[in-house]
Amino acid sequence: MGARRLLHSFPMLPSRLALGFSHAISRPMLKFSQSFSKSSQSSPRKFPSTGFDLINPSEKVEEEQLPFYKKDEYYPMKIGDVVCGHYQVVAKLGYGTTSTVWLSRNLRNQEYWVLKVHINTLKYNHESIVYQYLANHTEDHPGRKHVREFHESFSLKGPNGDHEVFIMAPLGMSLRSLQEIQIGGVFHEQLVIGALAQVFLALDFLHEAGVIHTDVHSDNLLIGIVDKSVFATVEENEIQKPSPRKVIGDTVIQVSQYMLGGKGPLILCDLGQARIGTEQRGNAMPVPYRAPEVILNLPWGSSVDAWSTGLLAWDLLKGESLFKVYDHESRELNDAHHLAAITALIGPPPPELLLKSEESRKYWHEDGGYLL
């Protein structure tokens, strides 16, 4: 494939930059089946119960800031907890609408892993289905290493239900977070070229496997950690200077920390919105990144990932999105503004495209002239 011919070495990143956060593929889904004696693992470390900054109870922090946050849906993880018998949680790395993300150390062999702990109301975990599907795609492909590796999973019983936990290799900060600390909020052109080469390799692997990502943007591109010693540093930080937290009764909301690291490959993450199959239909993609065929309710395929990648390039070079959410109240008005912006930029769509879509009659005359 053409993408394979692209350079796939990410340009050198300044080692002084803080790299952290988190969100996956390709090893078979494993459940815990090995038998270990408890005497073969080290004792858990004791983490401080005092000495951290307390956040005002009235202030919303971390996952509490999400629009549909419900406390009882999230597992009440605390730093120092040992889960599944041998994973001790040593730091919080991030959060999202369906999970929180934690750095852990395996007490059996001292290796560090990320625990992605899903909310208990996530009864159908689509990301899990995609990982299992990709596990059967055994062809050696250079893009495989640019899609986040999945290691294994287990179920964690919480006070309000069960939580599926993914175990993944730790990664650094997202490309968006890295961009926020660049001068002017933009990347040099050569760095963007190197980044896009790796994105294309990752997408080529997924597309050959029959998977469409649909969610390509800089928040879902994380930088690999090369210097593994940073994990121990993060753990030691929580011992010497524990991260701030908010405490209300038995509820503790930990503040995420970054992992100090160096340069590494760019990894495409978060397959929760991915689709299996070469032709799809229906709504998909973050609103500013939606391809015209998605907006017009036409059948769509892997080309929507190419559209998103083009917009990603603009974001990285210009520091702002080419398109945006134009109307938060009305999807139809937002679509009209979005299509108008696309038309102003690249011209009207080809007539054959308009003939295929019933939706197009809301926006264009039969000759291609825009109605609004």
C-alpha positions as CSV (number, residue, x, y, z in Angstrom):
1,M,0.0,0.0,0.0
2,G,1.1,3.6,-0.6
3,A,1.0,4.4,3.0
4,R,3.6,1.8,3.7
5,R,6.1,3.7,1.6
6,L,5.8,6.8,3.8
7,L,8.5,7.5,6.4
8,H,7.4,6.3,9.8
9,S,10.0,7.7,12.1
10,F,8.4,10.4,14.3
11,P,10.7,13.5,14.4
12,M,12.7,13.9,17.6
13,L,10.7,15.4,20.4
14,P,12.3,17.5,23.2
15,S,13.0,15.2,26.1
16,R,12.2,17.9,28.6
17,L,8.5,17.9,27.5
18,A,6.1,16.3,29.9
19,L,4.5,13.2,28.2
20,G,1.5,11.6,29.7
21,F,-2.2,10.6,29.6
22,S,-3.9,7.7,28.1
23,H,-6.3,5.5,25.6
24,A,-5.4,0.5,21.9
25,I,-4.7,-3.4,19.8
26,S,-3.8,-6.4,18.6
27,R,-2.8,-9.1,20.8
28,P,-5.5,-11.7,21.5
29,M,-7.8,-10.9,24.4
30,L,-6.4,-12.9,27.4
31,K,-8.1,-13.6,30.6
32,F,-6.1,-14.3,33.8
33,S,-5.5,-18.0,33.8
34,Q,-1.9,-18.4,34.9
35,S,-1.3,-19.7,38.4
36,F,1.0,-17.8,40.7
37,S,1.7,-18.3,44.3
38,K,1.3,-15.3,46.5
39,S,4.8,-15.8,47.8
40,S,6.2,-15.0,44.3
41,Q,4.9,-11.4,44.4
42,S,6.2,-8.4,46.3
43,S,4.2,-6.6,49.0
44,P,2.2,-3.5,47.9
45,R,3.7,-0.2,48.8
46,K,2.0,2.1,51.3
47,F,0.9,5.4,49.8
48,P,0.3,8.6,51.9
49,S,-3.1,9.2,53.4
50,T,-2.2,12.8,54.2
51,G,0.1,15.5,52.8
52,F,-1.8,16.2,49.6
53,D,-3.7,19.3,48.6
54,L,-7.4,19.1,49.3
55,I,-9.7,20.5,46.6
56,N,-12.7,22.5,47.7
57,P,-15.7,20.2,47.7
58,S,-17.8,22.7,45.7
59,E,-15.3,22.6,42.8
60,K,-15.9,20.1,40.0
61,V,-12.7,18.3,39.0
62,E,-11.7,15.6,36.5
63,E,-14.5,13.4,35.4
64,E,-17.0,15.4,37.5
65,Q,-16.7,18.1,34.8
66,L,-18.2,15.8,32.1
67,P,-21.7,16.7,31.1
68,F,-23.3,13.3,31.9
69,Y,-21.2,12.4,34.9
70,K,-22.8,10.1,37.4
71,K,-20.7,9.2,40.5
72,D,-22.2,5.7,41.0
73,E,-21.2,4.7,37.5
74,Y,-17.4,5.1,38.1
75,Y,-15.3,2.6,40.1
76,P,-14.1,4.3,43.3
77,M,-10.4,3.7,42.6
78,K,-7.8,5.0,45.0
79,I,-4.1,5.2,44.6
80,G,-2.5,2.3,46.5
81,D,-5.4,-0.1,45.8
82,V,-4.5,-3.6,44.6
83,V,-6.9,-5.0,42.1
84,C,-7.1,-8.5,40.6
85,G,-4.7,-9.6,43.3
86,H,-1.5,-8.2,41.9
87,Y,-2.0,-4.8,40.1
88,Q,-1.2,-2.0,42.5
89,V,-2.6,1.4,41.4
90,V,0.2,4.0,41.7
91,A,-1.2,7.1,39.8
92,K,-4.2,8.4,37.9
93,L,-3.4,9.3,34.3
94,G,-6.7,10.4,32.9
95,Y,-10.5,10.1,32.5
96,G,-13.3,10.1,29.9
97,T,-17.0,9.7,29.5
98,T,-16.8,5.9,29.8
99,S,-13.7,5.2,31.9
100,T,-10.9,6.4,34.1
101,V,-7.2,5.5,33.4
102,W,-4.6,4.5,36.0
103,L,-1.0,3.5,36.1
104,S,-0.4,0.3,37.9
105,R,2.6,-2.0,38.8
106,N,2.3,-5.7,38.6
107,L,3.5,-7.0,42.0
108,R,4.5,-10.3,40.4
109,N,7.1,-9.0,38.0
110,Q,7.3,-5.2,38.7
111,E,6.1,-4.3,35.2
112,Y,4.0,-1.2,34.7
113,W,0.6,-1.3,32.9
114,V,-2.3,1.0,32.4
115,L,-5.7,0.0,33.7
116,K,-8.6,1.5,31.7
117,V,-11.5,1.0,34.2
118,H,-14.9,1.3,32.4
119,I,-18.1,2.6,34.0
120,N,-20.5,-0.1,35.2
121,T,-23.3,1.0,32.8
122,L,-21.3,0.1,29.8
123,K,-23.0,-3.2,29.2
124,Y,-21.9,-3.5,25.5
125,N,-18.2,-2.6,25.1
126,H,-17.8,-2.0,21.4
127,E,-14.1,-1.4,21.8
128,S,-13.7,-4.9,23.2
129,I,-15.4,-6.3,20.2
130,V,-13.1,-4.5,17.8
131,Y,-10.0,-5.7,19.7
132,Q,-11.1,-9.3,19.5
133,Y,-11.7,-8.9,15.8
134,L,-8.3,-7.4,15.2
135,A,-6.7,-10.1,17.3
136,N,-7.6,-12.5,14.4
137,H,-5.9,-10.3,11.8
138,T,-2.5,-11.9,12.0
139,E,-0.8,-10.4,8.9
140,D,2.4,-8.7,9.7
141,H,1.9,-5.0,8.9
142,P,4.2,-2.0,9.7
143,G,1.1,0.0,10.9
144,R,0.3,-2.5,13.7
145,K,2.9,-0.9,16.0
146,H,1.2,2.5,15.5
147,V,-2.2,1.2,16.9
148,R,-2.3,0.9,20.7
149,E,-1.6,-2.6,22.0
150,F,-4.2,-4.4,24.0
151,H,-2.8,-6.9,26.6
152,E,-5.6,-8.5,28.6
153,S,-8.8,-7.8,30.5
154,F,-10.7,-8.7,33.7
155,S,-13.9,-7.7,35.5
156,L,-13.8,-5.6,38.7
157,K,-16.7,-5.8,41.1
158,G,-17.6,-2.3,42.4
159,P,-20.2,-1.2,45.0
160,N,-22.7,-0.4,42.3
161,G,-21.9,-3.1,39.6
162,D,-19.2,-4.7,37.6
163,H,-16.5,-2.7,35.7
164,E,-14.6,-4.1,32.7
165,V,-10.9,-3.3,32.9
166,F,-8.5,-3.2,30.0
167,I,-4.8,-3.7,30.6
168,M,-2.6,-1.8,28.1
169,A,0.9,-0.6,27.7
170,P,1.4,2.9,29.2
171,L,1.8,5.8,26.7
172,G,2.7,9.5,26.9
173,M,0.7,12.6,26.4
174,S,-1.7,13.2,23.5
175,L,-0.6,15.1,20.4
176,R,-3.1,17.8,21.4
177,S,-1.6,18.2,24.8
178,L,1.9,18.4,23.3
179,Q,0.6,21.1,20.8
180,E,-0.8,23.2,23.7
181,I,2.7,23.7,25.0
182,Q,4.3,24.6,21.7
183,I,5.2,28.2,20.9
184,G,2.1,29.6,19.1
185,G,0.3,26.3,19.6
186,V,1.5,25.0,16.2
187,F,4.0,22.3,15.0
188,H,6.8,22.7,12.5
189,E,5.9,21.3,9.1
190,Q,8.5,18.5,9.2
191,L,7.1,17.2,12.5
192,V,3.6,17.2,11.0
193,I,4.8,15.3,7.9
194,G,6.4,12.6,10.2
195,A,3.2,12.4,12.4
196,L,0.9,12.0,9.4
197,A,3.1,9.2,8.0
198,Q,2.6,7.2,11.1
199,V,-1.2,8.0,11.1
200,F,-1.4,6.7,7.6
201,L,0.4,3.5,8.5
202,A,-1.9,2.9,11.4
203,L,-5.0,3.5,9.3
204,D,-3.6,1.3,6.5
205,F,-3.4,-1.6,9.0
206,L,-6.9,-1.0,10.2
207,H,-8.4,-0.6,6.7
208,E,-6.7,-3.7,5.5
209,A,-8.3,-5.5,8.4
210,G,-11.7,-4.1,7.5
211,V,-11.9,-1.6,10.4
212,I,-12.8,2.1,10.0
213,H,-11.5,4.2,13.0
214,T,-14.0,7.2,12.5
215,D,-12.4,9.2,15.4
216,V,-9.0,10.4,14.1
217,H,-8.0,13.6,15.9
218,S,-5.0,14.8,18.0
219,D,-6.6,13.7,21.3
220,N,-6.5,10.1,20.1
221,L,-2.9,10.1,19.0
222,L,-0.5,9.4,21.9
223,I,3.3,9.5,22.0
224,G,5.0,6.3,23.0
225,I,7.3,6.2,26.1
226,V,10.8,5.2,25.4
227,D,12.4,5.6,28.8
228,K,10.6,3.0,30.9
229,S,12.1,4.4,34.1
230,V,9.6,7.2,34.0
231,F,6.9,4.9,35.4
232,A,8.9,4.3,38.6
233,T,9.3,8.1,38.8
234,V,5.6,8.7,38.6
235,E,5.0,6.1,41.4
236,E,7.7,7.8,43.5
237,N,6.1,11.2,42.9
238,E,2.9,9.9,44.5
239,I,4.9,8.7,47.6
240,Q,6.9,11.9,48.0
241,K,4.4,14.5,46.9
242,P,0.9,12.9,46.5
243,S,-1.3,14.5,43.8
244,P,-4.2,16.8,44.8
245,R,-7.6,15.2,45.4
246,K,-11.1,16.0,46.4
247,V,-12.6,14.1,49.3
248,I,-16.3,14.0,50.2
249,G,-17.1,11.3,52.7
250,D,-15.9,8.0,51.1
251,T,-15.7,9.5,47.6
252,V,-12.2,10.5,46.4
253,I,-11.6,12.2,43.1
254,Q,-7.9,12.0,42.3
255,V,-6.2,14.5,40.0
256,S,-4.3,13.0,37.0
257,Q,-0.6,13.5,36.6
258,Y,1.7,13.5,33.5
259,M,4.5,11.1,33.0
260,L,7.9,12.6,32.2
261,G,9.3,10.8,29.2
262,G,11.1,11.1,25.9
263,K,10.4,10.7,22.3
264,G,8.6,7.6,20.9
265,P,6.4,6.5,18.1
266,L,3.0,8.0,17.5
267,I,0.1,5.6,18.5
268,L,-3.5,5.8,17.3
269,C,-5.8,5.0,20.2
270,D,-9.4,4.6,21.3
271,L,-11.3,2.2,19.0
272,G,-14.6,2.7,20.9
273,Q,-16.2,4.4,17.8
274,A,-14.5,2.1,15.2
275,R,-16.7,0.2,12.7
276,I,-16.1,-3.3,11.4
277,G,-16.9,-3.6,7.7
278,T,-15.9,-1.7,4.5
279,E,-19.2,0.0,3.9
280,Q,-21.2,1.7,6.7
281,R,-24.1,4.1,7.0
282,G,-25.4,6.4,9.7
283,N,-24.0,9.0,12.0
284,A,-20.4,8.8,13.1
285,M,-17.3,11.0,13.7
286,P,-16.9,14.1,16.0
287,V,-19.0,16.9,14.5
288,P,-16.2,19.2,13.3
289,Y,-14.5,16.2,11.6
290,R,-17.5,14.7,9.9
291,A,-17.0,13.9,6.2
292,P,-19.6,15.2,3.7
293,E,-21.0,11.7,3.0
294,V,-21.7,11.2,6.7
295,I,-23.5,14.6,6.9
296,L,-25.5,13.7,3.9
297,N,-26.5,10.3,5.2
298,L,-24.8,8.5,2.3
299,P,-23.0,5.1,2.6
300,W,-19.5,5.7,3.7
301,G,-16.2,3.8,4.1
302,S,-12.6,4.1,5.0
303,S,-12.3,7.4,3.1
304,V,-13.9,9.2,6.1
305,D,-10.6,8.5,8.0
306,A,-8.7,10.2,5.2
307,W,-11.0,13.2,5.5
308,S,-10.3,13.4,9.3
309,T,-6.6,13.0,8.7
310,G,-6.6,16.0,6.3
311,L,-8.4,18.1,9.0
312,L,-5.9,16.8,11.6
313,A,-3.1,18.2,9.4
314,W,-4.7,21.6,9.4
315,D,-5.2,21.5,13.2
316,L,-1.5,20.7,13.7
317,L,-0.2,23.3,11.3
318,K,-2.6,26.1,12.2
319,G,-3.5,25.5,15.8
320,E,-7.2,25.6,15.2
321,S,-9.9,23.5,13.5
322,L,-10.9,24.2,10.0
323,F,-14.5,23.5,10.8
324,K,-16.4,23.8,14.1
325,V,-19.7,23.3,15.8
326,Y,-21.8,26.0,14.3
327,D,-25.1,25.5,16.1
328,H,-25.3,23.5,19.4
329,E,-29.1,23.5,19.4
330,S,-30.0,22.3,15.9
331,R,-28.2,19.5,14.1
332,E,-29.9,20.5,10.8
333,L,-28.8,24.1,11.1
334,N,-25.3,23.0,12.1
335,D,-25.2,20.6,9.0
336,A,-26.2,23.5,6.8
337,H,-23.5,25.8,8.1
338,H,-20.9,22.9,7.9
339,L,-21.8,22.1,4.3
340,A,-21.7,25.8,3.4
341,A,-18.2,26.1,4.9
342,I,-17.0,23.0,3.0
343,T,-18.5,24.4,-0.3
344,A,-16.9,27.8,0.2
345,L,-13.6,26.0,0.7
346,I,-13.5,23.4,-2.1
347,G,-16.5,24.2,-4.2
348,P,-19.9,22.5,-4.7
349,P,-20.2,18.7,-4.6
350,P,-20.4,16.8,-7.9
351,P,-23.9,16.3,-9.2
352,E,-23.8,12.5,-8.9
353,L,-23.2,12.9,-5.2
354,L,-26.3,15.2,-4.8
355,L,-28.4,12.7,-6.7
356,K,-27.5,9.9,-4.3
357,S,-28.6,11.8,-1.2
358,E,-32.2,12.7,-0.2
359,E,-30.6,15.0,2.4
360,S,-28.9,17.1,-0.3
361,R,-32.3,18.6,-1.4
362,K,-32.3,20.5,1.8
363,Y,-29.2,22.4,0.8
364,W,-28.7,22.4,-3.0
365,H,-30.7,22.9,-6.2
366,E,-30.5,20.2,-8.8
367,D,-27.9,22.2,-10.7
368,G,-25.7,22.3,-7.6
369,G,-26.6,25.9,-6.5
370,Y,-26.7,26.3,-2.8
371,L,-30.2,26.9,-1.4
372,L,-29.2,28.9,1.7
